[in-house]
Amino acid sequence: MFDNLCTWFSEHELQLTRGVNKVDKRILRLQPKPTYFDFCVSRPFIKWENQQLLEFTQGALHRDWPALELASLAYLEAEKRTRGNIFPKVSSEFDKAGIQPIRWLNKARDAIRGVSSSFERPPAGMASVYYILLGGYSKQSGFYGCYVGQTASTNLEGYADRVTKRAAQHFTGIHAGRGLAERGVEPLWSLNCFTESLKAKDIKSKETACSLALSSVSIKTKGDIQEG
């Protein structure tokens, strides 16, 4: 567990210097190191105690810019537990914050894990398929959607990796996907982990395959689809 949750979350928030209208403040949620979370496993929070789950959810949600993906993973873990009456407590934190969890997140992770299992993975990834949470959808659509993109950028411009750089560009309107600067919420690192290091060859077809995999489980998606 973390010594200071507030500090930990702050260390994973990058203040972007240019907002949608060059005035708005914007936080980019950074990728946690594997020492904190193994997103590739089906239940990243499985070893956490109930009280830890609750405190982490509180820390994630009650922020100026909520850590929605991490809170949702804690929510989905609590939902699976039958002891300790933890799920109503975690769910209540979402109610207090007036925020909906990403209920389809585990379904999306299973879909991307499955479709990407056949992708070639070189020792050093030369391209990435990435995912960004979109807000503003209806209750019938699960409140959230997912943007699927791809990048083979080698000029990181000071960012930790190519996905972080591309997300920052989307959120600040630089070569941004349509609507992402306004509706983009945060990168979905628990999906990105499956496709962040791929061979650049046929990366657009891999992007298409991932987008279709999400659509096949009724998740609203945006991004480029390769024809044929």
N, C-alpha and C positions, 0 to 999 in steps of 0.2 A: 504494500500500500504506500501511498505517497505521504511524505511528511507534511506538506502544505499544499492542499488541493488548489487553492486560489493561485498560488505561485506557479504550480504545474500548468494549469490551464493558460495562464498569461504567457508562459514560455512557448506555448504552441499557438500563439496568435500573432499574426503579422499585420501591422497597420499599413494598409496600402495608401500611397501618397496621392493618388488621383481617383476620385470617385466618379460616379456616373455623370454628375454635373460639375465635376472638379471642385466640389465643396463637401459633398457627403463623405463622412468617414466610413471606411469599409474594412472589415477584418477578414483575413484569409486564414482559415484553419489549417495548420501545418500537420504533416504526417508524423504521428508518434513513432519513436524508435521501436524496433522489434523487441527490445528489452522490456518495454512497457506492455505491449499488446502483440500477440501473434494473431493477426487477422486471418491467416490462412486456415486456422482450425475452425470447426463449425460453431464452437461456443467459446469465444475469447474470454468470457468472464466466468467460466465454469468453476474455477477454483476460488472465487471470491466468496467471502461470507456475506450473509444477508445484509448486515449493517453496513458493510463496505459498499455493497451495491447501492444502498439507499443514499449514503453520504456522497458517493460519486455522482449519482443522478442529480442530487441537489446542487452540487458544485457545477455540473455541466449545464444545467438549465437556468440557474439564477445568475446569469451573467448579462452584460450589455449585448453580447453577441453569443447566444447559446450554442453549446457544442452538441448539435442535434444528433449527429450520427452516433457519437459515443453514448449519449443518453439513451438513444433508441436501442443500441445493443444491450445496455443494462436492462432496459425495459423488457426486451425479448428474452433475456436470461431469466429475469424474475418471473416472467409468465410461465416458464417451464417448471418452476419449483412448486412443490406441494407442501413444504414444511416452512414454518415460521411466518406464514401470512404476509410474505414480503411483497407479492405482486400488487395488492391494493395500495400499499404504502408508496411504491414506486410510481404507480399509475396516478396517485393523488398529486405527486409532484408535478406531473405534466399538466394536470388540471389547474393547479395553483399558478403555474407559469403561463397558462392559456396557450399551450403549445401541443400540437399533435405529434405523436411518435411516428417514425417511418415504419409502419407495420409490415410493409412488404420487403424490408431490408434482407431478412434471412432468405426469403424466396429469391431475391435478386442475386444474393451471394451464391446460392446453390446453382442458379442458372449460369452464372459466369464461370464458376468453378468447373462445371460440366463442359461447357462449350470450349473453354480454353485449354482443357486437358490435352488436346491434340496439337496445340500450337507449339512450334519449334522455339526452344528457349536457349539462346546462345549463352556462353559463359558471362559475357557482358552485353546486356540488352542494348540494342541500337534504336529501338522504337517502343512506344507505349500506346495502348488503348486505355483511355481514362474515362471517368464517370463523374459528373457533377450533379448534385441534387438541385432540382428545380422546385420552386414553391408556386403557390397561387392556383392550384387545381381544386376541383370540387370534392366534396365528401365522397361522391360516387366513384371518383377516380383515385381515392386514397390520399387526397390533399397534396401529394407530391408526384413529380415526374423525374426523369433522369435524362440528362444530356450525355451522349456517347460521342467521343472524339478520338482522334489519334494524333500523335506528334512524334517526329524523329529529330527534333531540334538538338543540336550539339552546343549551341551558344546559350548557356544557362543564365547569363547576365547577372550572376551573383546569387541566383536561387539554388536551393539544395538539389533539385532534380528537374527534369523536363516537364513533369506533370505540374509541379508547383508553379513553374514559370508560366505554363499555358493557362492554368487557373487564374493566376494574377492578371494575365492579359485579358481573359474573358471578363473578369469582374471590373476591370478599369476601362473596358471598351476598346482595347487594342486588338484588332483583327478578331473581334469577338463574334461568337455564334449569335444568331438573332435572338434577342430577348435575354441573353445570359447576364448582361450587366445589370439588368433590372430584376430578373427572377432567379438568378443563380444564388444558391444558399451556401454551399460548401462542397469541396471535393469529397467524394465517397471513398476514403482510403481503404475501407474494408472490402471494396470491390476492386479498386486499383491494384491491390496486392497481387491479384491473379494474372494481371496483364501488363505490369509495369516494365518488364524486361523481356522484349520479344525481338525476333529478327525482323528487320525493316522490310524485307521482301513480302509483298502481298499484304502490307499492313492495312490497306483500305478494305480488303476482303475480310480481314479479322475484325476490323471495326464494324463492318456490316453484320458479321456473324454474331457479335456480342449484342448489337442493337436488336437484332431479330430474336435472340434468346430472351432478352428482357420483355420484348413485346409478346412473346409466346406465353408468358406467365402474367399477362394483363397489366404490365407496367407501362405507363405513358412514357414514350421516349421521343427525343429529338436528336438530330444529327444527320450526317450524310449516309445515304444508303447506296451502295454500289449496285448498279444495274447489271443483270446477267449472272 
